[in-house]
Each structure stands twice: as C-alpha cells, then as structure tokens.
Amino acid sequence: MTIQKRLWDLVVLAIVVFAAAFATAPWFAFRALKAAAQYEDVQAINELVDFPAVRRSLTAQLDETAPAAAPAEPPSIWRDPLNVFKRAIEPIAPPEPKVDRYLTVAGLSALTRGYAPGAAPPPLAKPVTATDRVKAVVAGPHPTIAYWDPNRVRIAVKRPGRPAQATVFTFRRGKLFEWRLVHVRLPTDER
C-alpha cells in the first residue's frame, strides 16, 4: 500500500467517525441528562437543560385556564352582594405552579425513566455483577428517536405499563456537539 492510499483511508475513517459522533450526540445528551438526574448532579443538569424554555413549554401544557371553558362571570353587587364582599376579602394569592415539580431533580429523573413526577418507584440499586448489568440494560422502557434533524432531535420515552403514553424530550443543538433540552411534551392524560 502506498502512503497516499493509507492517507485516503484515514480521511474516510475520520469522516465516518465524525458523522457517527454527530448523529449520536443527542442520544448521549439524553443519557447524560438521565444519569445526572439519577445521581443528582445539579451542575450537569444545569448545563443540559434550558430551564426558561422548558418552563415555558410545560406552563403552556399545564395551564388550567384553557380557552375551552369560558371564565365565570364575577358576582354583581346588585344580584349577589354577599359574594362580592366575600370575594373582596379573600386573599389574592396565585395558585402554586404545577411546573415546579417537573423541573426538580426528582421530577427530571422520573420523566427520563418514563414516569410522572412523584409516581416513579425508587431507582434500582446499581448492578454489581455482569448479568445484573445486562438485565438492567434489557429492562425497559427504552427511549426512541421520534424525530432527528441536524439541529433538533425529539426522543420519546414510553410510560411503563402504558406504551400508548409517551413523554417526548426535544433537544436543540447549540455548538457542534452540544445539545440542550428545550421542550418536554407530556402525555395527553397528564396535561
């Protein structure tokens, strides 16, 4: 073999390795988010999640004041004076945001495992033997790529016991190999 042939083979190999690394980087970002949430690594979660964008997406899905139902008319002083005074002296406090339980370390850990926050069983102990590791890898649910393009990837995680329900994580590319979580779409029964 000539040196030119070896150099050409090396260039082709580098291109293939680069393409494989570029295509699988979002998958590794999801796995890193899952591991960071499992081991409560707050700094890694902060690097992997765009919290303002995820908060906006979850707030829109969990909004109780959906336009489907018209709000009730406030009481009138002429028709119902007691309710007017009752409403006037009630404390005006906004309801507690439902989004916060999704954006905690435990909430992200539950979502990446396929459960709703607060409904996930405790994580299993770290496998010791090789057969335990294989069983842990084979056990589901397995995340799947729902959509892939060079700048945005959606990874779906099906609910254990309910494969029709899935949580979809959307990652957006920042730099060449940097992917951040920007959107979480919840199953329809949770919205």
N, C-alpha and C positions, 0 to 999 in steps of 0.2 A: 504494500500500500504506500501510496505517496503521501507526502505531508499535506498536500493540498486536499486530498480525499479525506484525510483524518480531520483536517480543519473544517471542511464542509460538514462532516458528520457531527462534529462538536457544535457547530452553529445550529444545525437542525435539532439536535438534542436540547440545546438551550432554549430554542423557540418552543418546543413541545413542553418542556418543564415549566416555562413561563406561562404558557396557555393553560396548563393544568392547574397551576397555582392560582392564576387569576380566576378561573372558573369555580374553583372550590373554596375560595376565600370567604364568601358569605356563609357557607356551611360551617367553616371553622369559627366564624364570628358568632354564630348561633350556639355552637358547642361551648365557646368561651363564655358566653352570657349564661348559659345553663350551669356551667361549672362555677362561675363567680357567684351566682345566686345560691347555689348549693353550699358553697364554702364561705358564704357571707363576706366576700371580698368587695367592699363598698367602692374602693378606688377603681377596680376593674369594671364594675357595673357603671360607674360614672363615665368611664371612657367609652363604653359600648352603647350607652343609651342616650339619646337626645331627649331629655326629660320634658322640656317645654312642648315639643312636637307630640310626644306620646301622651302627655296630659291633655292636650287639645283634642286628640283623636278619641281618647277614652271619654272625655267630658261630653263630646258630641254624641257618643253612643249611649251613655248612661243618663242623658238629660231626661228628667221626669216631665218637664213641661213641653212635651212633644206637640206639634201643631195639630195632631189628630183630634184632640179634645179642646173645645173652647173653654177658656177660664170662666169660673163662676162670676156672676155679677156681684160687685161688692154691695153690702146691705145699704139701704137708703134710710136716712134719718126719718123720713116720713112714713115708710112702710114698716121698718123694724128698728126702732130706736135703741133697744137693749143690745142688739148685736153690734150696732155701730159703736156704742160705748165699750162693749167687750173687746171689739177689735182694736179700738184706740188705746186701751190699756194693756193689751197683750205685748209681751216683749218681742221686739222685732229682731230676730236672730236668724241668720241664713241657715238652711239645713246643712248638716255635716256633709262634706263632699264624699261621694262614693268612690271617687277616683283614687283617693289616697291608699286604700287597701290593695290596689293593683300595683302601685308604684313603690311598695316596700320590698325589702329583700325577700321576705317570705312570699309576698304576692308574686313577684317575678319568678321565684323558684317554682311555685305552684303552676303558674302559666306555662313555663317551659317544659314542665312534666306532663302537661295536658289537663290539669285540674283548675277549678276556680279557686281564687284566694280563700283560704280558710277551710276548704273542703279536701285538701290534699292530705294523704296519710304521711306520717313522718318518713323521711328518706331512709332507705335501707342502709345497713352498715356497709362499710367499704369491704368488697370481697377480698378474701385472703388467698385462696387457692386459685389455680388456673381454671378449674372447672366452674368455680363460682363466678369468676370474671366472664367466662363465656356465657353463662346463664344470664348474667346481668346485661350483657350486650344484646342477647337474643330477646330478652323480655321487652315488651313494648311499653308505651306507644313510640313509634318511630317517626321522627319529623320527616316530612317530604317537601321537596321543592315544588311549590304551586305555580311559580312564575319566575323566570330568570331573564334579565337583560343586562347589558354591561354596567348600568348604573343603579338598578333597583332589583331586589330579589324578595319574593314572598315565600316564607317557609310555614307550612301548615302542620299543626300538632293535633291529632285526633284525641278526643276525650276517651279515657279508659272506660270500657263498658258501653260507650255510646259513640260508635265510629262515624255516625252521621254528623255529629257536632265537632267542629274543629276551631281552634284558635289560630289565627294567621298573623305572623310576625312579618313586618315589612322592613327590610334593611336597605339603606341608601349608601352608595359609595361616596366617600369623601376624597381621599387620596387614592393612589393606585391600589393598595391592598388594605385600605381602612374602610370598614363597614360599620355603620351605626344603626341601631334600632330607631325608627322614626314613627312607626304606626303599629298598633295592635288592634286587630279586628276580632271582637268577641263572638262566640256563637249566638244565634238568634234568641235562645231561651234565657240568655244572661243579660241582654240589653234591656 
